[in-house]
Amino acid sequence: MIVAGDIGGTKCSLALFELQEDRLISKFESTYPSRRYPGLEVVVARFLSEKPVRIHQDRICLLYTSDAADELDGVDLGGRR
């Protein structure tokens, strides 16, 4: 199973995929308003608790914008402000 996400200042979209042969099959998707949660860890924990299948994951790949990082963590990703 693969957990992937697009993290932004407005919303956080997460999805769970399964690799079948050479294709990724979406198993579960959800979107959360970013400002309702104190941090990304809480959003990911909620997503994983809502999933309809049991998974064992040890890696997650997430994409987030520089603006979201600046707002939430004060991190500048590559000078994009």
N, C-alpha and C positions, 0 to 999 in steps of 0.2 A: 504494500500500500504506500501511496505517496500523498503527503499533505502539502498543498500548495496554496499560496495566498497573495493577494494584492492589498497592501496596507496603505491607507491614505488618511488624511486629516478628517475627511468626512465619513468614510466607511471603511470597513475591513471585510473583504470577501475571502472566504476560505473554502477549499474544496478537497475532497478525498478521492483519489484516483486509484484504479487497479490496473496493472499492466497485464494485458491478455494478448498473447502472441506479440505482435509489434504495434499494438494500439493501446492508448490510454483510455480507459472507460471510467467516466464520472460515476461515482457511487453516492456522493452526498455533497451538497453545496449549501452554504449559508452566508448571509451578509449581516454585519453588526454595525450600528452607528458608533463611530470611534469615540465620540465625546461622552458616551454613557459608561465607558470603562476606564479604570485608572491606569491600565497598561496593557500591552500586547499579550503578556503572559495570561492574564485573566480571560481575554478573548479566546486564545487558543485552548485554554483549559475548558471553557464553556463549549466550544466547538467539539472538542474530543469527547465531552460527556454526552453530547446530543447525537453522536453518530449512530447510525442504525446497525453497524457491524462492529465486531471486535477486531481491533488491530493491535499489532505490536510495532510501534514506530520508534526509531532511534534517531531519525533525521527529519528535518522539516526545511523546505526551501521557501522563503518569503521575499517578495518584492515590495519595497516601499519607497515613496517619493522623498526627496530631500526636504521638502516643506513639512511633511509629516514627521520626519526625524527631527527637524529643527524644533517643531512645536512640542513633541513629546519627550525627547531625550536631549535636546541641544546638540545633536550630532550633525555635522556637515558632511554630506557624502559627495566628495569630489568638487566642492566649491560651488555647487548649484544653489543659489539663493535667490 
